[in-house]
Amino acid sequence: MSMTSHTRAAHLRTEVRLSDPDGFYEALIEMHRDLSEAASELVNAKLILLLANHIGDADVLREAMTLARQGVTPAVHPAAEVAQ
């Protein structure tokens, strides 16, 4: 059975699956060492796109984006403050 012909919907797995979560976090921090803020943001974007391509399931990715956005307050744009 090919991956494109399955009918079961995939869901985001949020339980810890890393064998060494602390080691992964250290590697993630190291990836950013000595980078400017702009370069760090670029590396993050590249990593996200590489992992999204690896996952390959748009529904799972949307679920992950929704969870990642929860509890994050949007920045107030200066023009919006003037309009109030």
SVG drawing of the C-alpha trace seen along z (x, -y; Angstrom):
<svg xmlns="http://www.w3.org/2000/svg" viewBox="-10 -58 40 60">
<polyline fill="none" stroke="black" stroke-width="0.4" points="0.0,0.0 1.5,-3.3 1.6,-6.3 -0.7,-8.3 -3.5,-5.6 -4.0,-5.3 -7.4,-6.5 -6.5,-6.8 -6.0,-10.5 -2.7,-11.2 -2.6,-13.3 0.2,-15.2 2.0,-13.2 2.8,-15.3 4.2,-12.8 8.0,-12.9 9.5,-10.6 13.2,-11.8 15.5,-9.3 17.6,-12.2 15.5,-15.4 18.2,-17.3 20.8,-16.4 18.5,-17.5 17.9,-20.9 21.7,-21.4 22.2,-20.7 19.4,-23.1 21.0,-25.8 24.5,-25.0 23.0,-25.4 22.4,-29.1 25.7,-29.8 27.5,-32.8 24.7,-33.7 23.1,-37.1 19.4,-37.4 18.6,-37.5 20.8,-34.5 19.3,-32.6 15.8,-33.3 16.9,-32.1 18.3,-28.8 15.0,-28.3 13.0,-28.8 15.2,-26.4 14.9,-23.8 11.1,-24.2 10.8,-23.8 13.1,-20.7 11.1,-19.0 7.8,-20.0 8.9,-18.4 10.0,-15.3 6.6,-15.1 4.7,-15.7 1.2,-15.8 -0.4,-19.2 -3.1,-18.4 -0.4,-17.4 1.5,-20.5 -1.5,-22.7 -2.2,-21.0 1.4,-21.7 1.1,-25.4 -2.1,-25.8 -0.6,-24.3 2.6,-26.3 0.5,-29.5 -1.6,-28.8 -0.8,-31.2 1.3,-33.5 0.1,-37.1 0.4,-38.9 2.5,-42.0 0.6,-45.2 1.5,-47.1 2.4,-50.8 -0.2,-52.0 -2.9,-50.0 -2.2,-51.9 -2.5,-55.2 -5.9,-54.3 -7.4,-53.5"/>
</svg>
